[in-house]
């Protein structure tokens, strides 16, 4: 049943991709995209290449902080695996690229699958916290400078409430883990369960035990700091692309406009390479800020093409490096 669901999602992703490419083909003039690509220039591409490398390094640092708690792993190995995993995440649908991280870690370092998944989940939680924090600050600066309407303050309050709720839940899990564990044991001991439920219970308990390993406050402060730097670098990357294409906007506006593009990652069916879905969020966000939809769509396509190609370069070189080291063993 799960296999059928995954296959159906992939099929819908292909259909959705074809539909969006056809739609973009009717809206965009290919010569405008080529002109915009040339406008970015060698200097602009070099800046983007450096910024993508910084994002990969920051992601690798987060994984290194988590994975090194249980085992000694080379920082270069983590960086190479991160580059491959990120490239696959860019091009594969239904977030299936996420599966590559635990698989690669198991293959090249014999790291347990469940520990890899727990680490991945924690980085995603910190991504959400960091993104929400930066968006809140962006809204505050933009409203103070009267660059956007004050109704964005309402959105700011909602985001702050969401962050407070998530932080509260994490705090409860960290501080009350003994009580939660006792409650869990009480539930499982009071029932007669079948083999399937027993396996599920064991999996959930093992996963919970993995998360409890990472309960140090200092660790989460490091992860949050790396995540803030990661998202700031991503927004600066967007800013570089927009500046290269002649847009004149503040960093706070870039943060607000492009943040909506990241919400498209929550769609149940994504496209191959996220083509079209990211651009839709990009256009919607910047149109709300008063920018021309056609030019922002062109900028989004250009940004997406360059980032995927650069991520591919990092991914391919990392794969070659891993293959060479594996062959020497």
PyMOL commands that set and color helices and strands:
alter all, ss='L'
color gray80, all
select helices_A, chain A and resi 2-27+30-67+75-91+96-109+113-144+152-175+177-189+195-213+217-244+251-266+272-274+277-288+293-328
alter helices_A, ss='H'
color red, helices_A
deselect
rebuild
show_as cartoon
